[in-house]
Amino acid sequence: MDSVTQVLLGASVGVAVMGRRTALWKSALWGGIAGLLPDLDVLIDHGDPILNMIRHRAESHALLLLTLFAFPMAWLVSRVHRQPQLYARWWWAIMLALVTHPLLDLMTIYGTQVFQPFTDEAYGLGSIFIVDPVYSLPLLVGVIAALRVKNPDRALRINAWALTFSTAYLAWSALAQATVTQHARESLRAQGLPTQQLMVTPTPFNSVLWRVVAMDGEQFHEGYYAFMDGDRAVRFVAHARGGALAAENAQHPQLQRLSRFTDGFFKIQSDNGRLVVTDLRMGQEPAYVFAFDIGPALVAGQTHEPAQQQARRMDVGVGLKWLGQRLLGRDVPPPGAATGSD
C-alpha cells in the first residue's frame, strides 16, 4: 500500500495496543514511524531499475527480521519516554505496527518477500489497489480521534472501530476477488479462452470494478467486470504478448528476473532491435507502471547492459472518466481497447 496508509495503519495499531498506558500521541507517533520504516528501502539504489523493483519489499518487509528489529526499537522508545516498565507492551505495539506493514502489502499485487532471508519468493494476493480511500480514510479518522478527542476512552473506541472497519474491508476485498475470479473463469470458458494463468485485480481506488488478465501463448486477454454488470459476461480484448520472442530470449537474465517476479504476467516486444519488457500486473493496456528496455538479444559471451525504465502513463482525465462510467456498469471500452488485436 502507499506509505501514507502504512503510517496510518501503524499509528492506529500503536494506539490500540498501548491503550491508556501512555499518552495517545506517543503511541500514534511511534506506531506511525514503525509503519513507515519498511518502505525506506526505496532509498536504496541497486544500480539497475529492474533490481530496484525486485529488491523493494525484500528484507525490510521480512516478518522475522521485523519482529527481531522490534526488540531494540521498543527498548529505545521505552527509554526515551522513561517507561522501562512498559517495555513489553511497547514491543507488542511496535512489532505489530512493523509486521502489519508487509501483511497489508501482501494484499496488493506488487509482490512482497515476507519470508526473507529463507526465500526471495514474492507473494501478492492482489485483492486491493495500492491506494484505496475506503481502507485508508477510516484509519485517518481513528488516528485523528486519538490525537484530538479529549476523552481517551472515546478516542480509543473510535480508533478501534476504525481499525475493525478497515480490517473487515480487507476481508471484503478478498471475497470480492474470489467472486469475480469465478465469474471470469466462466466467461473465459464460454468464449473458448484459457483459464489456467489468470489474474484478477481491482482497478484504481475501489473494490467493485476489477481487471482480468488471462495469458494465452502469443496473446493475453484483458477484460473488466463491475458488480453493477450483474450476470453479464466479461468482454475480453486480445493483445500481443510476444510469446515467441520471450522463448527466443529465455536465457536473458533480465527477462528471467522479470518473468519470475511477475509470475509470467509480462509482455515483450522488439523496438528497433531492443527488447522491451512490460509488467502486466500494474496498469492497463497500453499504459503500465513498469516497462524496461533490457537491450538487444544476448549472444554467446555477451554481458547484459543495465536496463532502462520506461513508463507510458494514461491520460488522467480520460482514465477517470472511463473509470466512473465503468463503475456504474456501463459497458464502455477501456481507453486502450483500440490497441487490441484478435
C-alpha atoms as one frame of an Amber mdcrd trajectory, in Angstrom:
protein
   0.000   0.000   0.000   1.003   3.632  -0.207   3.251   4.928   2.561   0.655
   7.345   3.964  -1.741   4.450   4.566   1.056   2.438   6.164   1.768   5.305
   8.573  -1.933   5.499   9.469  -2.142   1.744   9.989   0.948   1.722  12.199
  -0.351   4.657  14.238  -3.777   3.040  14.644  -2.230  -0.259  15.735   0.081
   1.523  18.169  -2.820   3.350  19.792  -4.924   0.185  20.003  -2.161  -1.858
  21.649  -0.900   0.773  24.093  -4.350   1.979  25.119  -4.276   4.280  28.135
  -0.886   3.030  29.338   0.780   6.049  27.765  -0.245   9.275  26.080  -2.107
   8.511  22.873   0.090  10.844  20.845   3.149   8.829  21.858   1.718   5.517
  20.707   0.412   7.127  17.490   3.816   8.706  16.813   5.903   5.581  17.277
   3.338   3.336  15.638   3.349   5.624  12.602   7.156   5.635  12.460   7.224
   1.836  12.678   4.586   1.660   9.952   6.743   3.770   7.651  10.158   2.188
   8.271   9.864  -0.845   5.923   9.239   1.422   2.929  12.514   3.296   3.431
  14.167   0.599   1.328  13.124   2.662  -1.708  16.074   4.922  -0.854  18.494
   2.104  -1.735  19.770   2.171  -5.313  20.787  -1.284  -6.546  22.261   0.156
  -9.742  19.583  -1.175 -12.071  15.871  -0.251 -12.253  14.804  -3.905 -12.515
  16.765  -4.787  -9.384  15.324  -1.705  -7.672  11.825  -3.017  -8.393  12.572
  -6.599  -7.383  14.545  -5.711  -4.248  11.832  -3.378  -2.958   9.730  -5.163
  -0.311  12.530  -7.634   0.353  14.460  -7.878   3.658  12.832  -4.718   5.002
   9.461  -6.481   4.696  10.515  -9.824   6.185   8.274 -10.863   9.076  11.071
 -12.483  11.058  13.511  -9.602  10.651  10.901  -7.014  11.569   9.924  -8.989
  14.661  13.556  -9.051  15.776  14.012  -5.354  14.997  11.114  -4.572  17.326
  13.236  -5.557  20.354  15.838  -2.745  20.126  13.269  -0.245  18.852  10.942
  -0.930  21.799  13.891  -0.644  24.199  14.768   2.756  22.698  11.194   4.052
  22.841  10.619   2.887  26.424  13.835   4.633  27.495  13.105   7.835  25.586
   9.795   8.168  27.414  11.224   6.846  30.696   8.801   3.942  30.742  11.040
   0.879  31.157   8.194  -0.914  32.925   6.239  -0.726  29.658   8.987  -2.309
  27.545   6.968  -5.489  26.848   3.860  -3.521  25.857   5.924  -1.204  23.645
   7.425  -4.285  21.995   3.974  -5.609  21.142   2.850  -2.232  19.789   5.948
  -1.683  17.653   6.196  -5.280  16.488   2.575  -5.279  15.319   2.965  -1.871
  13.663   6.026  -3.227  11.810   4.649  -6.588  10.683   1.200  -5.320   9.679
   3.019  -3.268   7.037   4.130  -6.273   4.923   0.926  -8.151   5.765  -1.052
  -5.296   4.232   1.331  -5.195   1.271   0.583  -8.886   0.718  -2.951  -7.862
  -0.210  -1.647  -5.896  -3.219  -0.364  -7.390  -6.463   3.186  -5.992  -6.366
   4.914  -8.863  -4.569   6.292  -8.920  -1.012   9.140 -11.136   0.193   7.794
 -11.784   3.678   9.840 -14.957   4.237  13.282 -13.454   3.735  16.025 -14.498
   4.422  14.832 -18.072   3.785  13.410 -17.396   0.328  13.181 -14.462  -2.053
   9.818 -15.602  -3.414   7.483 -12.602  -3.692   3.842 -13.077  -2.724   0.848
 -10.913  -3.557  -2.877 -11.637  -3.345  -3.844  -8.614  -5.420  -7.239  -8.062
  -3.806  -6.761  -4.364  -3.046  -5.395  -1.471  -5.078  -2.268   0.229  -3.773
  -4.339   3.348  -2.957  -7.880   2.750  -1.712  -9.606   5.533   0.242 -12.260
   3.169   1.618  -9.478   1.400   3.505  -7.381   4.458   4.398  -9.937   7.081
   5.433 -11.325   5.163   8.444  -7.762   4.800   9.737  -7.298   8.549   9.334
 -10.457   9.166  11.366  -9.219   6.844  14.097  -5.806   8.470  14.316  -7.277
  11.982  14.331  -9.588  10.911  17.145  -6.622   9.605  19.125  -4.845  12.925
  18.725  -7.757  15.356  19.085 -10.573  13.824  21.149 -10.071  14.835  24.752
 -11.805  11.820  26.293  -9.232   8.979  25.974 -11.814   6.220  26.259 -13.919
   7.706  23.450 -10.816   8.244  21.323  -9.780   4.617  21.802 -13.269   3.394
  20.858 -13.260   5.433  17.645  -9.812   4.162  16.751 -10.824   0.565  17.480
 -13.929   0.849  15.290 -11.858   2.406  12.500  -9.277  -0.365  12.655 -12.019
  -3.000  12.705 -13.752  -1.473   9.675 -10.550  -1.299   7.656  -9.699  -4.893
   8.514 -13.200  -6.018   7.538 -12.767  -4.163   4.248  -9.682  -6.272   3.511
 -11.757  -9.387   4.063 -14.434  -7.990   1.740 -11.848  -7.321  -0.966 -10.612
 -10.923  -0.825 -14.195 -12.223  -1.025 -14.959  -9.868  -3.912 -11.851 -11.037
  -5.754 -12.856 -14.678  -5.361 -16.350 -13.912  -6.678 -15.025 -12.050  -9.719
 -12.454 -14.783 -10.389 -15.206 -17.395 -10.591 -17.253 -15.220 -12.934 -14.177
 -14.508 -15.076 -13.400 -18.222 -15.428 -16.962 -18.913 -16.541 -16.739 -16.091
 -19.093 -13.423 -17.377 -20.429 -14.731 -20.933 -20.789 -17.840 -19.710 -22.593
 -15.614 -17.870 -25.085 -13.176 -20.768 -25.528 -10.314 -18.929 -23.846  -7.749
 -20.377 -21.403  -8.257 -20.094 -17.646  -5.040 -21.628 -16.295  -2.982 -18.433
 -15.909  -5.427 -15.838 -14.650  -5.022 -12.598 -12.716  -7.859 -10.620 -11.137
  -7.081  -7.254  -9.538  -9.120  -4.157  -8.637  -8.978  -1.004 -10.709  -7.771
   2.219  -9.039  -9.297   3.412  -5.763 -12.089   0.830  -5.425 -13.023  -2.814
  -4.984 -16.136  -3.047  -7.174 -14.566  -2.789 -10.647 -11.991  -5.456 -11.453
  -9.428  -6.043 -14.191  -8.990  -9.578 -15.502  -5.954 -10.807 -17.457  -5.687
 -14.295 -18.960  -2.433 -15.417 -20.606  -2.646 -17.331 -23.882   0.683 -18.045
 -25.603   1.233 -15.248 -28.114  -1.596 -13.200 -26.641  -3.104 -12.095 -23.388
  -6.765 -11.275 -22.929  -7.819  -8.259 -20.863 -11.317  -7.629 -19.597 -13.217
  -5.805 -16.864 -16.052  -6.724 -14.552 -18.039  -4.402 -12.281 -20.521  -5.707
  -9.745 -23.081  -3.483 -11.458 -22.633  -5.732 -14.530 -24.660  -8.457 -12.841
 -24.564 -11.700 -14.833 -23.148 -10.092 -17.972 -20.106 -11.983 -19.246 -16.719
 -10.314 -19.182 -15.834  -8.905 -22.606 -12.182  -9.614 -23.385  -9.827  -7.868
 -25.776  -6.774  -9.731 -27.070  -3.348  -8.075 -27.100   0.011  -9.264 -28.399
   2.223 -10.771 -25.726   5.354 -11.728 -27.672   5.486 -15.339 -26.520   7.811
 -16.462 -29.323  10.174 -13.552 -28.679  10.203 -14.424 -24.983  11.064 -18.048
 -25.792  13.931 -16.942 -28.067  15.389 -14.827 -25.247  14.551 -17.130 -22.355
  18.189 -17.122 -21.167  18.384 -13.358 -20.858  18.987 -12.757 -17.129  16.884
  -9.603 -17.024  13.960 -11.371 -18.674  14.352 -14.280 -16.261  14.196 -11.903
 -13.295  11.076 -10.195 -14.573   9.388 -13.438 -15.562   9.852 -14.842 -12.057
   8.883 -11.656 -10.249   5.720 -11.152 -12.312   4.736 -14.849 -12.218   4.755
 -14.785 -16.018   2.408 -11.817 -16.381   4.568  -9.822 -18.775   4.722  -8.951
 -22.441   7.811  -8.435 -24.586   8.333  -6.643 -27.864  11.213  -5.600 -30.078
  11.722  -1.867 -30.571  14.409  -1.144 -33.170  16.253  -4.292 -32.187  15.971
  -3.681 -28.461  13.857  -5.783 -26.125  11.186  -4.010 -24.104   9.549  -5.993
 -21.288   6.375  -4.773 -19.572   4.909  -5.897 -16.245   1.223  -6.529 -16.978
   0.146  -6.563 -13.349   0.143  -2.821 -12.639  -1.665  -0.619 -15.112  -3.880
  -1.463 -18.050  -3.358  -1.711 -21.770  -1.464   0.207 -23.074  -0.368   2.204
 -20.007   1.748   0.413 -17.385   3.802   1.464 -14.374   6.780  -0.774 -15.110
   8.299  -1.287 -18.556  12.003  -1.835 -19.180  14.324  -1.614 -22.165  16.669
  -4.533 -21.431  18.846  -4.023 -24.509  19.374  -6.245 -27.551  19.040 -10.003
 -27.563  22.073 -11.601 -25.924  24.627 -13.559 -27.924  27.162 -16.023 -26.544
  29.741 -14.362 -24.305  27.939 -11.030 -24.214  27.087  -9.411 -20.881  23.785
  -7.656 -20.488  23.626  -3.903 -20.098  21.715  -2.109 -17.318  18.018  -1.821
 -18.028  16.343   1.479 -18.775  12.951   2.063 -17.239  10.126   3.290 -19.398
   6.624   4.217 -18.413   3.593   5.019 -20.517   1.062   6.926 -18.484  -2.609
   7.099 -19.305  -4.263  10.489 -19.617  -5.673  11.003 -16.115  -8.809  12.769
 -17.268  -9.636  10.118 -19.849  -8.893   7.331 -17.376 -11.058   8.762 -14.593
 -13.955   9.414 -16.979 -13.860   5.794 -18.155 -13.499   4.546 -14.572 -16.581
   6.466 -13.451 -18.684   5.129 -16.314 -17.469   1.565 -15.908 -18.116   1.564
 -12.150 -21.778   2.169 -12.941 -21.905  -0.947 -15.102 -21.824   0.819 -18.458
 -20.131  -1.468 -20.981 -17.795   1.150 -22.426 -14.427   0.022 -23.832 -11.300
   0.961 -21.858  -9.077   3.733 -23.266  -6.577   1.207 -24.669  -9.066  -1.164
 -26.282  -8.312   0.193 -29.727  -4.798  -1.257 -29.485  -6.117  -4.802 -29.121
  -5.813  -7.480 -31.759  -7.986 -10.557 -32.259
